[in-house]
Amino acid sequence: MPTDHSPTSAPTPGWSADAHLAPALPPPRPGWFGIAVFLAVFVALQGLYGLAGGSAVENWVVEKATVIPAAGAVALLQPEWQVRADGPRLIVLGKRINVRYGCEGTEVVFLLVAAMFAARAGWRWRLAGLLTGIAVIWLLNQMRLVALVHVLVLRREWFASIHGAIAPLLVVALATLFFLAWLRLAPADAAS
């Protein structure tokens, strides 16, 4: 039986034999959707961590994951300073830095997590970005604390401005650059 080449037997519009080669683009989302996701995730994370204030979770984040490694880093760089971790405090040469809520880097982590959830990316790419980004922010925050100890000991008059403005803005700026690089390097088929 001969093949019918009439217009009624043509393939349906939008279908092609090589459609499996190119990933299907997800439908566009309204601009407000990403902002809403970002705000919802950030507020939820901040709220949950706020509820953990004074708990074993906050103590672990501040003391074990932040203060102890920072004291170890300073001790490697300046062993004669005899720095030590004392709960949420770094003590060096009779001076102390109190690591409180916000000083442990969680707010920057929450900003990054919220931004990555708001971005259009596949779950594997997002998970890789989250794990790498959290590690990068932790490292940046450790560098910030080590620098603050050095400023406290060597240039105490600079401490307030570096602690209150310069260092936090620098960490946020570098985390933003990480996020933008993550977005730019996203595989073409990572959008979902």
C-alpha positions in Angstrom: 0.0 0.0 0.0 1.5 3.4 -1.0 2.3 5.9 1.6 -0.1 8.8 1.9 1.8 12.1 1.7 -1.3 14.2 2.2 -1.3 17.2 4.6 -3.5 15.3 7.0 -0.7 12.7 7.7 2.1 15.2 8.4 3.8 15.1 11.8 2.1 17.2 14.5 3.5 20.7 14.9 6.4 20.9 17.4 7.5 17.4 16.9 10.8 16.6 15.1 12.8 13.4 14.7 15.8 14.9 16.5 13.8 16.5 19.4 15.5 14.1 21.8 18.8 15.7 21.0 18.0 19.2 22.4 16.7 19.5 25.9 13.2 21.0 26.2 13.2 24.4 27.7 11.0 24.9 30.7 8.1 27.3 30.3 9.0 30.9 31.4 8.0 31.9 34.9 6.8 35.4 35.9 9.6 37.6 37.4 7.9 37.9 40.7 8.1 34.1 41.2 11.9 34.0 41.7 11.7 36.9 44.2 8.9 35.2 46.1 10.9 32.0 46.3 14.0 33.8 47.4 12.2 35.7 50.2 10.2 32.7 51.4 13.3 30.5 51.6 15.4 33.2 53.3 12.7 34.1 55.8 12.0 30.4 56.6 15.7 29.6 57.2 16.3 32.7 59.3 13.2 31.9 61.3 14.1 28.3 61.9 17.7 29.2 62.9 16.3 32.0 65.2 14.2 29.3 66.9 17.4 27.3 67.5 18.9 30.2 69.5 20.7 28.9 72.6 20.1 25.3 71.5 22.6 22.6 70.8 22.4 23.4 67.1 23.4 27.0 67.5 26.1 26.0 70.0 27.5 23.5 67.5 27.5 26.0 64.7 29.1 28.8 66.8 31.5 26.8 69.0 32.4 23.7 67.1 32.1 24.8 63.4 33.2 28.4 63.8 35.2 29.3 66.9 37.4 26.1 67.3 38.5 26.1 63.7 39.3 29.8 63.7 41.3 29.4 66.9 43.2 26.6 65.3 43.9 28.7 62.2 45.2 31.6 64.3 47.3 29.2 66.4 49.0 27.9 63.1 49.7 31.4 61.9 50.7 33.0 65.3 51.6 30.2 67.8 53.1 32.8 70.2 49.7 34.4 70.7 48.4 31.3 72.4 44.9 31.8 71.1 42.2 29.6 72.6 38.5 28.9 72.0 36.3 29.4 75.1 32.8 28.6 74.1 31.6 31.3 71.7 34.7 33.4 72.3 38.2 33.6 70.8 40.7 34.7 73.4 44.1 36.0 72.4 46.6 37.9 74.5 43.9 38.9 77.0 41.6 40.2 74.4 38.4 38.4 73.3 36.1 38.3 70.3 32.6 37.1 71.0 31.2 35.1 68.1 27.4 35.7 68.2 24.4 35.1 66.1 25.3 36.5 62.6 29.0 36.3 63.2 29.1 32.6 62.3 28.2 33.2 58.6 24.7 31.6 58.6 23.0 34.7 57.2 25.2 34.6 54.1 24.6 30.9 53.8 20.9 31.5 54.0 21.2 34.2 51.3 23.0 31.8 49.0 20.6 28.9 49.6 17.6 31.2 49.0 19.2 32.5 45.8 19.9 29.0 44.5 16.4 27.9 45.2 15.0 30.9 43.4 17.3 30.3 40.4 16.2 28.0 37.5 18.6 25.1 37.8 18.4 21.3 37.9 18.5 19.6 41.3 21.9 18.0 40.7 23.5 21.4 39.8 21.7 23.1 42.6 22.9 20.5 45.1 26.5 20.8 43.9 26.3 24.6 44.1 24.8 24.4 47.6 27.5 22.1 49.0 30.3 24.0 47.3 28.8 27.4 48.3 28.4 26.5 51.9 32.0 25.3 52.1 33.2 28.5 50.3 31.2 30.7 52.7 32.5 28.8 55.7 36.0 29.3 54.5 35.4 33.0 53.8 34.0 33.4 57.3 37.0 31.6 58.9 39.3 34.0 57.0 37.2 36.9 58.3 37.6 35.7 61.9 41.3 35.1 61.6 41.7 38.6 60.1 39.6 40.1 62.9 41.9 38.5 65.5 44.9 40.0 63.7 43.2 43.4 63.6 42.3 43.2 67.3 45.9 42.4 68.2 47.8 44.6 65.7 45.4 47.5 64.9 42.7 47.6 67.5 41.5 51.1 66.3 40.5 49.5 63.0 38.5 46.7 64.6 35.0 48.4 64.8 34.9 49.4 61.1 36.4 46.2 59.8 34.1 44.0 62.0 31.0 46.0 61.5 31.1 46.9 57.8 34.1 46.0 55.7 34.5 42.3 56.5 30.7 41.4 56.3 30.3 43.3 53.0 33.3 41.5 51.6 32.0 38.1 52.5 28.6 38.9 51.0 30.2 40.3 47.9 32.4 37.2 47.4 29.4 34.9 48.0 27.5 36.9 45.4 30.4 36.4 42.9 30.3 32.7 43.7 26.5 32.6 43.0 26.9 34.5 39.7 29.7 32.1 38.6 27.5 29.2 39.5 24.7 30.6 37.4 27.0 31.3 34.5 28.6 27.8 34.5 25.2 26.0 34.8 24.9 23.4 32.1 22.4 24.3 29.4 20.3 21.3 30.4 20.4 22.1 34.1 17.3 24.4 34.0 14.2 22.9 35.3 
